[in-house]
Amino acid sequence: MIINLYTNQMQLKLTFKLMALLGAILFISSCSDDDEEEMVPMSFANSDYQSAYEFTLGDTLVINQEIQNIPLNTSFSWVMGETVIATTKNVEYILGEAGTFAIEFNAKADNDSLFRAYQLTVNDPYELYFRPKTESSSEYISEIIEYKPAPGQFINDAYGTMEAAAKIVGGKSDLLSLGAWGGYVVFTFDHTIENQEDAKDFVVYGNAMNGLSEPGIVQVSFDGNGNGLPDDAWYELAGSAHDAETTLLDYATTYTNPGEHADVPWVDNRDTSGSVLVSSYHAQNYYPLFIEEQEEVTFSGTKVSPTINSNGFVSIDALEWGYVDNFDAEYSTYGGNALEIDWAVDADGNVVDLKGIDFVKVYSGVQENAGWLGEVSTEIKGASDLSMIN
């Protein structure tokens, strides 16, 4: 009887243990099944993707990834060559080097990961669109692309017409006036002007004299899209006065057509107003009558302020370097103003590395009346590629 009771107790304990063990197994199994159901792996929304890209130097690479089921602790990386260019799910990266590159994308969580590979080709527009000199190339301007002068005493007269602009092509003996501040001309050559190392690159001829400078500002552009039009980025050649306290960047002036031989009123974006004053020596309307804007016209750019001496005989001092129609120290040597492409800066004042240029813009840089001389107006007589002269 005692033995049977003991045996029954043992069997009962064993049964309880087996039931507890079975319950634990079932619980663990249930939890495991729940975890497996909740743990859905990451995946790309689309299995097909663009794996090869082609860009031009300076473009921005943009790839947006569509990923499903991203865990909270997921890290991302974009690696180009050996360089991590982004640590975000999507990438937006400015391409500053030409060549062919492998790009890897990784998304990593504790127990999950995703990977994709890309190939990127970055073309140098200079290699694509550089126009070399040939035996028939000219050192001089080959084409006037645009002529839009500001009002001035020579505008609509001998030195301020579309015919006068055409005459500075192919030489350096005829004269073109750009009028008061902001008036400009855009021209090109029959080849790309190369940026020569440690040397001046091109010269713009003017009619400056000692004591009579009318500084014009120069901008340059490379045909980065190869379409033959000056619709790429423009960069200003930062001359000696570019950072002077008297220089105004982001300057703009609007001139209003008086409709007759009368002072031409202007107002600028600094709440200053004035007029381009007429004289009896030039009896025509000073406002350019051949441009599209016949009621008013606005110019924008940089305004410089050379010293104007008006005690008796009027004179205008030259700026040190980097301007056109400006009697600087090298003016007599070159017969004009020799300029370097390396002086180019962007809108933020950062130096720009240009291998060459296709387009040149010259605009009047001074907004002043110089007594009996009238408005200070830049004049040019042509331009030359210095690599074809030296």
C-alpha positions, 0 to 999 in steps of 0.5 A: 500500500505504501509502495503504491502510494509512493509510486503514484506520487512519483508518477504524478510529479513526473506527469506535472514535469512533463506537462510543464516541459511541454507547456514551455516548449509550446510557449517557446514555439509560439513565441518563435512563430510570432517573431518569425511572423513579425520579422519581415525582411527589408526589400527594394520596392522594385527589383529592377533598377537603373544601374548605370548613369552618365553625367557631366562634370559638375552635375548632381547625382540623385538616386532615391531608394524605395525600400520596404520594412526598414528597421529603426536601427538601419544604417545606410552608406553610399561608397564611391571608390573608397570614399563614403559620399552619403550616409542616408537612404537617398543620395544627392552628390555634386560630381567634382571629378571626371572618370568612371566610378563604381558606387555601392549602396548598403543598408544594414540592420542587426539581422538584415541587409540590402546591397546594390551596385552602380556604375557612374561615368562622369564626362569632362565637358572641356574634353567633349566640347573644346574647340582647338585652333586650326591653321585658319583660326584667327586671333581676333573676335569672330562673332558679336553675339549680343550688343546691348549698350546703356544710354550714352552720348555715342549711342545711336551715333557712330560708335553706338550702333549694331553696325559699329559692333559688327566692325570690331570683328576680325580686328582692333581698329574700330571703336564700340561704345558700351554707354553708361554703367551696365551696357555690354557686348558679348562676343566669341572666337572661332576656337576655345581660348585656352587657360595658359599656365602662368601667362595672360590669356587674352587682351581686350583693346580700348581707347584708354589714355594716361589720366583717362580710363573708363574701366569695363568689367569682364565675364567669361564662360565655357560652352559646357553643353556644346550648343554654341550658345552663351547659356552656360555659367558666367564667371567674373574676372575679379580685378584689383577693385573687386573687394574694395569697400567702394565696389558694389556687388549685386548692383542693378540700374534701370534706365528710362527712355525719355523719347527724345534728346534729353537727360536719361533718368536712372534708378538703382537697387540702392535707392539712388537715382540720377541721369545720364546727362545730354550735351549739345555735342550729341543731339540724338536720343541717348537711349539705345533705340535698337534694343528690345526694351524700349520703355526701360531697361535694367542691367545688373553686375558689379559697380566700381568707383575709380577716382575722378579728378574734376579740378579744371581738367577732368581726369579719371585714374586707372584701376590697378589691374583686371579691367578693360579700357583701363590705362594700367601698368601693362596697357602700353605693352599690350596695346590694351588690357591683358587678362587672365582666366585664372581671375574668374570667380563665381557669384560667391567670390570663389575662384573657379578652375576653368581650362578654357573659355568660349564667350566673353562679356564686357560691360561698363563698370562705372556709373558717373558723369565726368563733367564735360566728358559726359558719362563714363562709358567703356569703349572697346576696339576688339580682342585677341587670343594672346596664345596666338600672339606670343 
